[in-house]
Amino acid sequence: MSSTVRDALVALAALLAPDAPDVADRVTSAHDDPATYLRTHAERLDDRGIDEPLPELAWIALVDALTDHDLLAEVDWKEAAGEIVAQLRSLRSGPADPRAWDWFAGLDEDLPAYDFLERAGRELRATGTTLAVLDIESDCYPLVLLPDEHADTLRELATATGFTADVLGEPARPATPPPTS
């Protein structure tokens, strides 16, 4: 990976974990020396079925480090809505106002996880918080919360790393029309 990718990974770590420099340290370690990172974190990576350096190792390191700092909730694709909310509410990056979760009262708990996450994303955006997923191409959703004003930066930095961060509950963006001459 290039230094541009490394810089984007460091910027992502700073964006999502501004008070936890350890997150950037772990991401750069995985980027700069994947073999050593793999040995150092072998047990954790074994839980993910990773036993050799992979191109996405730094992205996985970001997800794991954010989890360790209570800044990411990794939920299963078939997780119940109540469990998802409980995990999101426990994140340090969540909305400070407990009323941000009032919309959940009385909501159908049987919604499929993705549909629920889309709804949660819309409801949280109304309070100034973005719900995003850091795609690790798995059957889970690694979820982060951040202020709305950083949503575009999150997407741009993820794209610069070659990975994807999707904002949930956001209407699809219209295609940009071609320039007219």
C-alpha positions as CSV (number, residue, x, y, z in Angstrom):
1,M,0.0,0.0,0.0
2,S,1.2,3.5,-0.8
3,S,1.9,6.3,1.5
4,T,-1.3,7.9,0.4
5,V,-3.2,4.9,1.7
6,R,-1.2,5.0,4.9
7,D,-2.0,8.7,5.3
8,A,-5.7,8.1,4.7
9,L,-5.7,5.3,7.3
10,V,-4.0,7.6,9.9
11,A,-6.5,10.3,9.1
12,L,-9.4,7.8,9.5
13,A,-8.0,6.7,12.8
14,A,-7.8,10.3,13.9
15,L,-11.3,11.1,12.7
16,L,-12.9,8.1,14.4
17,A,-10.7,8.0,17.5
18,P,-9.4,11.5,18.2
19,D,-8.6,10.8,21.8
20,A,-7.0,7.3,21.2
21,P,-3.7,7.5,19.4
22,D,-3.3,3.8,19.9
23,V,-5.8,3.3,17.0
24,A,-3.5,5.0,14.5
25,D,-0.5,3.2,15.9
26,R,-2.1,-0.2,15.4
27,V,-3.3,0.7,11.9
28,T,0.1,1.9,10.8
29,S,1.7,-1.1,12.4
30,A,-0.5,-3.4,10.3
31,H,0.2,-1.3,7.2
32,D,3.9,-1.0,7.6
33,D,4.8,-4.4,9.0
34,P,1.9,-6.9,8.4
35,A,3.9,-10.0,9.4
36,T,4.8,-8.5,12.8
37,Y,1.2,-7.2,13.3
38,L,-0.1,-10.7,12.5
39,R,2.2,-12.3,15.1
40,T,1.4,-9.7,17.7
41,H,-2.3,-10.0,17.3
42,A,-2.5,-13.7,16.2
43,E,-5.2,-14.8,18.6
44,R,-7.5,-11.9,17.7
45,L,-6.9,-12.4,14.0
46,D,-7.4,-16.1,14.3
47,D,-11.0,-15.4,15.5
48,R,-11.5,-13.7,12.1
49,G,-9.9,-16.6,10.2
50,I,-6.8,-14.5,9.4
51,D,-3.5,-16.4,9.6
52,E,-1.4,-14.6,7.0
53,P,-0.8,-11.0,6.0
54,L,-3.7,-9.8,3.7
55,P,-4.1,-6.6,1.8
56,E,-7.0,-5.6,4.1
57,L,-5.1,-6.2,7.3
58,A,-4.7,-2.5,8.2
59,W,-8.5,-2.0,7.6
60,I,-9.2,-5.0,10.0
61,A,-6.7,-3.5,12.5
62,L,-8.7,-0.2,12.4
63,V,-12.0,-2.1,13.1
64,D,-10.4,-4.1,15.9
65,A,-8.7,-1.1,17.5
66,L,-11.9,1.0,17.4
67,T,-13.8,-1.9,19.0
68,D,-11.2,-2.0,21.8
69,H,-11.8,1.7,22.5
70,D,-15.6,1.3,22.5
71,L,-15.9,3.3,19.3
72,L,-17.2,0.5,17.0
73,A,-20.0,-2.1,17.4
74,E,-19.7,-5.2,15.3
75,V,-23.2,-6.6,14.9
76,D,-24.3,-9.8,13.1
77,W,-26.5,-9.5,10.0
78,K,-29.3,-11.2,11.8
79,E,-29.0,-9.3,15.1
80,A,-32.2,-8.2,16.9
81,A,-32.9,-4.4,16.9
82,G,-32.8,-4.2,20.7
83,E,-29.3,-5.7,20.8
84,I,-28.1,-3.3,18.0
85,V,-29.4,-0.3,19.9
86,A,-27.8,-1.5,23.1
87,Q,-24.5,-1.9,21.4
88,L,-24.7,1.5,19.7
89,R,-25.7,3.2,22.9
90,S,-22.6,1.9,24.6
91,L,-20.3,3.5,22.1
92,R,-18.3,6.5,23.4
93,S,-19.0,8.3,20.2
94,G,-22.8,8.2,20.5
95,P,-25.1,11.1,20.9
96,A,-24.8,12.7,24.4
97,D,-28.5,13.4,24.6
98,P,-30.3,10.2,25.6
99,R,-33.4,11.5,23.8
100,A,-31.6,10.7,20.5
101,W,-32.8,7.1,21.1
102,D,-36.5,7.9,21.8
103,W,-37.5,6.9,18.3
104,F,-36.7,3.3,19.2
105,A,-39.5,2.9,21.7
106,G,-42.3,0.9,20.2
107,L,-40.4,0.1,17.0
108,D,-41.0,-3.3,15.4
109,E,-38.2,-5.5,16.9
110,D,-38.6,-8.0,14.0
111,L,-37.2,-5.7,11.3
112,P,-34.3,-7.4,9.5
113,A,-31.0,-6.0,10.7
114,Y,-30.2,-4.0,7.6
115,D,-33.6,-2.4,7.4
116,F,-33.3,-1.5,11.1
117,L,-29.9,0.0,10.5
118,E,-31.2,2.1,7.7
119,R,-34.0,3.4,10.0
120,A,-31.5,4.0,12.8
121,G,-29.3,5.9,10.4
122,R,-32.2,8.2,9.4
123,E,-33.3,8.7,13.0
124,L,-29.8,9.4,14.3
125,R,-29.0,11.8,11.4
126,A,-32.0,13.9,12.6
127,T,-30.0,14.4,15.9
128,G,-26.8,15.3,14.1
129,T,-25.1,11.9,14.4
130,T,-24.1,9.7,11.4
131,L,-24.3,5.9,11.6
132,A,-21.8,4.3,9.2
133,V,-20.6,0.8,8.5
134,L,-16.9,0.1,7.8
135,D,-17.3,-2.7,5.2
136,I,-15.0,-5.7,5.9
137,E,-16.8,-8.0,3.4
138,S,-18.2,-10.2,6.0
139,D,-21.7,-11.1,7.3
140,C,-21.5,-8.5,10.0
141,Y,-21.8,-4.7,10.2
142,P,-18.9,-2.9,11.9
143,L,-20.8,0.3,13.0
144,V,-19.4,3.7,14.0
145,L,-21.1,6.9,15.1
146,L,-19.7,10.3,14.3
147,P,-20.9,13.9,13.9
148,D,-22.8,14.5,10.6
149,E,-20.3,17.1,9.5
150,H,-17.6,14.3,9.2
151,A,-19.7,11.9,7.1
152,D,-18.3,12.9,3.7
153,T,-14.7,13.0,5.1
154,L,-15.2,9.4,6.4
155,R,-16.3,8.2,2.9
156,E,-13.5,10.0,1.1
157,L,-10.8,8.7,3.4
158,A,-12.2,5.2,3.2
159,T,-12.2,5.4,-0.6
160,A,-8.6,6.6,-0.5
161,T,-7.7,3.5,1.4
162,G,-9.4,1.2,-1.1
163,F,-12.1,0.2,1.3
164,T,-15.7,1.3,1.9
165,A,-17.5,3.2,4.6
166,D,-21.2,3.6,3.9
167,V,-23.5,6.1,5.6
168,L,-26.7,4.4,6.7
169,G,-30.1,6.0,6.4
170,E,-29.0,8.4,3.8
171,P,-31.0,8.8,0.6
172,A,-29.2,7.6,-2.5
173,R,-27.2,10.3,-4.1
174,P,-28.3,11.3,-7.6
175,A,-25.9,10.6,-10.4
176,T,-23.8,13.6,-11.4
177,P,-24.9,14.6,-14.9
178,P,-22.1,14.8,-17.5
179,P,-20.8,18.3,-18.2
180,T,-22.4,20.1,-21.1
181,S,-20.3,21.9,-23.6
